Amino acid sequence: MPRISRVEILQVDLVPLVKRTDAIQSFIKQETPMVRISTDDGLTGTGYSYTVGSGGSSVVALIRDHLAPKLIGRDPLEIEAIWKDLFFSTHSTAVGAITALALATIDTALWDLKCLASGRPLWLEAGGAQDRVPLYTTEGGWLHIDTPALVDDALQAKAKGFKGSKIKVGRPHVAEDVARLTAVREAVGPEFEIMVDANQAFTVSEAIRRARHFEPLDLAWFEEPLPAEDMDGHIRLSQSTSLPIAVGESMYHPSHFREYLQKGACSIVQADVARVGGITPWLKIAHLAESFNVNICPHFLMEIHVSLTAAVPNARWVEWIPQLEPITTSRLDVTDGHAVPPATPGLGIDWDWKAIEKARMFTPIVIGG
């Protein structure tokens, strides 16, 4: 029976390929904590998570000081037991973003090991529900982009086969948002999906007002209209509008999603594999949403979410935001506007270790042999 013998910890900072702004922040860099978990039979699995510009060193410290040492000697296939033990060992810092991101870095590496050991790709190992998932783009919809460029990008996306585009909202007055969205809707027609994302910028009253103005545009969803901790506000908003309300990228545990679903506070969940603590809890959230007849449309990290969405039957979309290209040699397989999961064993991400060597922020930290 193989045992974990070595854990290597590192971090790479990545600059976005395009300028990214939303209603509350600019995405200046992605701090990317990574781990490589090796077993005594010669296999190595690689996992990662991310932050939007800050906190990466805190994630690394939590892994280095508290989590990685607990992995040595463990059976890597006992993923559920390991996740539960690590979560419990960090009970003083959970539930929260730093702990979830640290757990995800480890959990994704363990799933990579599991798939490498079985010789199967992640999408099959985790369920194998569908062989492709529709794709929408966010890269041309950032808040700073002017209306003509917004329209051009949506038309280009449609011509390339994308099935939808996400547009950031949160301009100072609702009329500005409506003008931008109307121009795109008139250009792309009724069958091309438009999603909008407020990045938690609004109060309840403003979200209700904007939803009322957005309704005639037949949007696919209204994403993160309110702070994630305001569940009652989401309930009020959901009850006041016909727009599907999407939440999840700022939620960190399956219980958060359970409460939202039980109370009718959303109609689409957007669990982010890094922010919920890894593949293990992500799959629980997806199946939980299925039991409520709700779709899961994950946030960001298309390189791993393509496999997870294909693994479950209620995944509706993959979000196109390429971020790992500077440190990988693999690229997302897109066919007729659909993302196709990798067929190779493991997570399906081919890391460029020479590029990572040049971009890493410190000499890798090694725990174990």
C-alpha positions as CSV (number, residue, x, y, z in Angstrom):
1,M,0.0,0.0,0.0
2,P,1.6,3.3,-1.1
3,R,2.2,6.0,1.5
4,I,2.8,9.8,1.2
5,S,6.6,10.3,1.6
6,R,7.1,13.9,0.4
7,V,5.3,17.2,0.1
8,E,6.8,20.1,-1.9
9,I,5.3,23.6,-1.5
10,L,5.8,26.6,-3.8
11,Q,4.0,29.7,-5.1
12,V,3.8,31.3,-8.6
13,D,2.4,34.8,-9.2
14,L,0.7,35.3,-12.5
15,V,-0.3,38.5,-14.2
16,P,-3.6,38.4,-16.0
17,L,-3.4,38.3,-19.8
18,V,-5.9,41.2,-20.1
19,K,-6.9,44.1,-17.8
20,R,-9.6,42.9,-15.4
21,T,-11.9,45.2,-13.4
22,D,-15.2,44.7,-11.7
23,A,-17.4,46.8,-9.4
24,I,-15.2,46.4,-6.3
25,Q,-11.6,45.7,-7.5
26,S,-9.0,45.2,-10.2
27,F,-7.4,41.8,-10.7
28,I,-3.8,42.8,-10.7
29,K,-2.2,39.4,-10.1
30,Q,-3.0,35.8,-9.2
31,E,-1.0,34.4,-6.4
32,T,-0.9,30.6,-7.0
33,P,0.1,28.3,-4.1
34,M,1.0,24.8,-5.4
35,V,1.9,21.5,-3.8
36,R,3.5,18.3,-5.2
37,I,2.6,15.2,-3.2
38,S,4.8,12.2,-3.8
39,T,4.3,8.6,-2.7
40,D,6.9,5.9,-1.9
41,D,5.9,4.0,-5.0
42,G,7.1,6.9,-7.3
43,L,3.9,8.8,-8.1
44,T,3.6,12.6,-7.8
45,G,0.3,14.6,-7.8
46,T,0.2,18.3,-8.3
47,G,-2.4,20.6,-6.8
48,Y,-3.0,24.3,-6.7
49,S,-5.3,27.1,-5.6
50,Y,-5.2,30.9,-6.1
51,T,-5.9,34.3,-4.5
52,V,-6.7,37.6,-6.3
53,G,-3.6,39.5,-5.4
54,S,-3.1,38.9,-1.6
55,G,-3.1,36.1,0.9
56,G,-1.0,33.6,-1.0
57,S,1.8,33.6,1.6
58,S,-0.8,32.9,4.3
59,V,-2.0,29.9,2.4
60,V,1.5,28.7,2.0
61,A,2.3,29.2,5.7
62,L,-0.8,27.2,6.7
63,I,0.2,24.3,4.5
64,R,3.8,24.4,5.5
65,D,3.3,24.7,9.3
66,H,0.1,22.8,9.9
67,L,-1.2,20.7,7.0
68,A,1.7,19.2,5.0
69,P,3.4,17.5,8.1
70,K,0.1,15.6,8.8
71,L,0.2,14.1,5.3
72,I,3.5,12.1,5.7
73,G,2.8,8.4,6.0
74,R,-0.9,8.7,5.0
75,D,-2.5,6.5,2.4
76,P,-3.1,9.0,-0.5
77,L,-6.3,7.2,-1.6
78,E,-8.0,8.0,1.7
79,I,-9.0,11.4,0.4
80,E,-12.2,11.8,2.4
81,A,-10.5,10.9,5.7
82,I,-7.6,13.2,5.0
83,W,-9.8,16.1,4.1
84,K,-11.9,15.6,7.2
85,D,-8.8,15.3,9.4
86,L,-7.2,18.4,8.0
87,F,-10.4,20.4,8.2
88,F,-10.8,19.4,11.9
89,S,-7.2,20.2,12.7
90,T,-7.8,23.8,11.4
91,H,-11.1,24.3,13.2
92,S,-9.8,27.5,14.8
93,T,-9.4,29.1,11.4
94,A,-12.3,27.5,9.5
95,V,-14.7,28.2,7.9
96,G,-12.9,30.8,5.8
97,A,-11.0,31.6,2.6
98,I,-7.4,31.0,3.7
99,T,-8.2,27.5,5.2
100,A,-10.3,26.5,2.2
101,L,-7.6,27.6,-0.2
102,A,-5.0,25.6,1.7
103,L,-7.2,22.5,1.8
104,A,-7.9,22.8,-1.9
105,T,-4.2,23.0,-2.8
106,I,-3.7,19.6,-1.1
107,D,-7.0,18.0,-2.1
108,T,-6.5,18.7,-5.8
109,A,-3.0,17.1,-5.6
110,L,-4.5,14.0,-3.9
111,W,-7.1,13.7,-6.6
112,D,-4.4,14.1,-9.2
113,L,-2.6,11.2,-7.5
114,K,-5.8,9.1,-7.4
115,C,-6.4,9.6,-11.1
116,L,-2.8,8.8,-12.0
117,A,-2.9,5.7,-9.9
118,S,-6.1,4.5,-11.6
119,G,-5.0,5.6,-15.1
120,R,-8.2,7.5,-15.6
121,P,-9.0,11.2,-16.3
122,L,-10.6,13.3,-13.5
123,W,-13.9,13.7,-15.3
124,L,-14.4,9.9,-15.4
125,E,-12.9,9.2,-11.9
126,A,-15.3,11.8,-10.4
127,G,-18.5,10.6,-12.2
128,G,-18.3,10.8,-16.0
129,A,-21.7,12.4,-16.5
130,Q,-21.2,14.3,-19.8
131,D,-18.4,14.5,-22.3
132,R,-18.6,18.2,-23.0
133,V,-20.1,21.4,-21.4
134,P,-21.1,24.7,-23.0
135,L,-18.7,27.5,-22.7
136,Y,-19.2,31.2,-22.0
137,T,-16.5,34.0,-21.9
138,T,-15.9,36.7,-19.3
139,E,-12.6,38.1,-20.7
140,G,-14.3,40.8,-22.9
141,G,-16.9,41.9,-20.4
142,W,-14.9,43.8,-17.7
143,L,-16.3,46.9,-16.2
144,H,-13.8,49.4,-17.6
145,I,-14.5,48.3,-21.2
146,D,-16.5,50.8,-23.2
147,T,-19.7,49.8,-25.0
148,P,-18.5,49.5,-28.6
149,A,-15.6,47.2,-27.5
150,L,-18.1,45.3,-25.3
151,V,-20.3,44.7,-28.3
152,D,-17.4,43.7,-30.6
153,D,-16.1,41.2,-28.1
154,A,-19.6,39.6,-27.7
155,L,-19.9,39.3,-31.5
156,Q,-16.5,37.8,-31.8
157,A,-17.3,35.3,-29.1
158,K,-20.5,34.3,-30.8
159,A,-18.6,33.9,-34.1
160,K,-16.1,31.7,-32.4
161,G,-18.9,29.4,-31.2
162,F,-19.2,30.6,-27.6
163,K,-22.7,30.2,-26.3
164,G,-22.7,33.3,-24.0
165,S,-20.8,36.2,-22.6
166,K,-20.6,37.6,-19.0
167,I,-20.7,41.3,-18.6
168,K,-19.7,43.1,-15.3
169,V,-22.3,45.5,-13.9
170,G,-22.0,48.1,-11.2
171,R,-21.6,51.4,-13.1
172,P,-22.6,54.4,-10.9
173,H,-26.1,54.6,-12.3
174,V,-28.3,51.7,-13.4
175,A,-28.9,53.5,-16.7
176,E,-25.2,53.0,-17.6
177,D,-25.5,49.3,-17.0
178,V,-28.7,49.0,-19.0
179,A,-27.2,50.9,-21.9
180,R,-24.2,48.6,-22.1
181,L,-26.3,45.5,-21.8
182,T,-28.9,46.7,-24.3
183,A,-26.3,47.4,-26.9
184,V,-24.9,43.8,-26.5
185,R,-28.4,42.2,-26.6
186,E,-29.3,44.1,-29.7
187,A,-26.1,43.0,-31.4
188,V,-26.0,39.3,-30.5
189,G,-29.7,38.5,-30.7
190,P,-32.1,36.6,-28.4
191,E,-30.4,33.2,-28.5
192,F,-26.9,34.2,-27.3
193,E,-26.8,34.1,-23.5
194,I,-25.8,37.2,-21.5
195,M,-24.8,36.8,-17.8
196,V,-24.2,39.7,-15.5
197,D,-21.9,39.9,-12.4
198,A,-22.0,42.6,-9.7
199,N,-19.3,41.1,-7.6
200,Q,-21.2,41.7,-4.3
201,A,-21.4,45.5,-4.9
202,F,-25.0,46.3,-4.2
203,T,-27.3,46.9,-1.3
204,V,-30.5,45.0,-1.2
205,S,-32.6,48.0,-2.5
206,E,-30.2,48.7,-5.3
207,A,-30.0,45.1,-6.4
208,I,-33.8,44.9,-6.5
209,R,-33.9,48.1,-8.5
210,R,-31.2,46.9,-11.0
211,A,-32.9,43.5,-11.4
212,R,-36.1,45.2,-12.4
213,H,-34.3,47.2,-15.1
214,F,-32.4,44.1,-16.2
215,E,-35.4,41.8,-16.6
216,P,-36.4,42.9,-20.1
217,L,-33.0,41.8,-21.4
218,D,-33.6,38.1,-20.6
219,L,-30.4,37.5,-18.8
220,A,-29.1,34.0,-18.0
221,W,-28.4,35.1,-14.5
222,F,-27.6,37.9,-12.0
223,E,-24.4,36.9,-10.3
224,E,-23.2,38.0,-6.8
225,P,-25.6,40.9,-6.5
226,L,-25.0,41.2,-2.7
227,P,-22.4,40.3,-0.2
228,A,-22.4,36.5,0.3
229,E,-23.0,36.8,4.0
230,D,-26.4,38.6,3.4
231,M,-28.6,35.5,2.9
232,D,-31.8,37.3,3.9
233,G,-31.0,39.9,1.3
234,H,-30.6,37.2,-1.4
235,I,-34.0,35.7,-0.3
236,R,-35.7,39.1,-0.7
237,L,-34.1,39.7,-4.1
238,S,-34.9,36.2,-5.3
239,Q,-38.5,36.6,-4.4
240,S,-38.7,40.0,-6.1
241,T,-37.3,39.1,-9.6
242,S,-37.7,36.6,-12.4
243,L,-33.9,36.7,-13.0
244,P,-32.0,33.6,-11.8
245,I,-29.8,34.6,-8.9
246,A,-26.3,33.0,-8.9
247,V,-24.0,32.8,-5.9
248,G,-21.0,30.8,-4.7
249,E,-17.6,32.1,-5.5
250,S,-17.4,33.8,-2.1
251,M,-18.7,30.8,-0.1
252,Y,-16.3,28.3,1.5
253,H,-18.1,25.2,2.7
254,P,-20.9,22.9,1.5
255,S,-23.1,24.0,4.5
256,H,-23.2,27.5,3.1
257,F,-24.7,26.2,-0.2
258,R,-27.1,24.0,1.7
259,E,-28.5,27.0,3.6
260,Y,-28.9,29.1,0.4
261,L,-30.7,26.3,-1.4
262,Q,-32.9,25.4,1.5
263,K,-34.1,29.0,1.9
264,G,-34.5,29.7,-1.8
265,A,-31.8,32.4,-1.8
266,C,-30.4,31.4,-5.2
267,S,-31.3,29.4,-8.3
268,I,-27.7,28.8,-9.6
269,V,-24.7,27.8,-7.6
270,Q,-21.1,28.7,-8.6
271,A,-18.9,26.7,-6.3
272,D,-15.2,27.5,-7.0
273,V,-13.1,24.4,-6.4
274,A,-10.3,26.4,-4.8
275,R,-12.6,28.4,-2.5
276,V,-14.6,25.5,-1.1
277,G,-11.6,23.5,-0.1
278,G,-11.0,21.2,-3.2
279,I,-12.6,18.6,-5.4
280,T,-13.9,16.6,-2.4
281,P,-16.3,19.3,-1.2
282,W,-17.0,20.6,-4.7
283,L,-18.5,17.3,-5.7
284,K,-20.7,17.3,-2.6
285,I,-22.0,20.8,-3.5
286,A,-22.7,19.7,-7.1
287,H,-24.7,16.7,-6.0
288,L,-26.5,18.8,-3.3
289,A,-27.5,21.3,-5.9
290,E,-28.8,18.4,-8.1
291,S,-31.1,17.3,-5.3
292,F,-32.7,20.8,-5.4
293,N,-32.9,20.6,-9.3
294,V,-30.4,23.5,-9.5
295,N,-27.5,23.8,-11.9
296,I,-23.9,24.3,-10.9
297,C,-21.9,26.8,-13.0
298,P,-18.5,27.1,-11.4
299,H,-16.5,30.3,-11.0
300,F,-13.1,30.7,-12.8
301,L,-10.4,27.9,-12.9
302,M,-11.6,26.6,-16.3
303,E,-8.5,24.2,-16.5
304,I,-9.9,22.1,-13.6
305,H,-13.6,23.0,-13.8
306,V,-13.9,21.6,-17.3
307,S,-13.3,18.1,-15.8
308,L,-15.5,18.6,-12.8
309,T,-18.4,20.0,-14.8
310,A,-18.2,16.9,-17.1
311,A,-18.2,14.7,-14.0
312,V,-21.7,15.7,-12.8
313,P,-25.0,15.8,-14.6
314,N,-26.3,19.3,-13.5
315,A,-23.3,21.4,-14.6
316,R,-24.5,23.9,-17.2
317,W,-21.5,26.1,-18.1
318,V,-17.7,26.4,-18.0
319,E,-16.4,30.0,-17.7
320,W,-13.6,31.0,-20.1
321,I,-10.9,33.0,-18.3
322,P,-7.5,31.6,-19.3
323,Q,-5.0,32.1,-16.5
324,L,-2.6,29.2,-16.4
325,E,-1.2,29.5,-19.9
326,P,2.2,31.0,-18.8
327,I,2.9,27.9,-16.7
328,T,1.2,25.1,-18.6
329,T,1.6,23.4,-22.0
330,S,-1.9,22.1,-22.2
331,R,-4.8,24.2,-23.5
332,L,-8.6,23.9,-23.1
333,D,-10.1,21.7,-25.9
334,V,-13.0,23.7,-27.4
335,T,-15.3,22.1,-29.9
336,D,-18.4,23.8,-31.3
337,G,-18.6,26.2,-28.3
338,H,-18.2,23.4,-25.8
339,A,-15.3,22.7,-23.4
340,V,-14.1,19.0,-23.7
341,P,-12.5,17.5,-20.6
342,P,-9.0,16.1,-21.0
343,A,-8.7,12.4,-21.6
344,T,-5.3,11.9,-20.0
345,P,-4.9,10.5,-16.5
346,G,-4.8,13.0,-13.6
347,L,-6.3,16.5,-13.5
348,G,-5.5,16.9,-17.2
349,I,-3.2,19.9,-16.6
350,D,0.3,19.7,-18.2
351,W,2.5,21.9,-16.0
352,D,5.5,23.6,-17.6
353,W,8.0,23.1,-14.9
354,K,10.7,25.1,-16.5
355,A,8.4,28.1,-16.6
356,I,7.3,27.5,-13.0
357,E,11.0,27.3,-12.0
358,K,11.5,30.8,-13.5
359,A,8.3,32.3,-12.0
360,R,8.3,30.8,-8.5
361,M,8.4,33.3,-5.6
362,F,10.7,31.2,-3.4
363,T,12.7,28.0,-3.3
364,P,10.3,25.1,-2.8
365,I,9.7,24.1,0.8
366,V,10.0,20.3,1.2
367,I,8.3,18.3,4.0
368,G,9.4,14.7,4.3
369,G,12.0,12.8,2.4
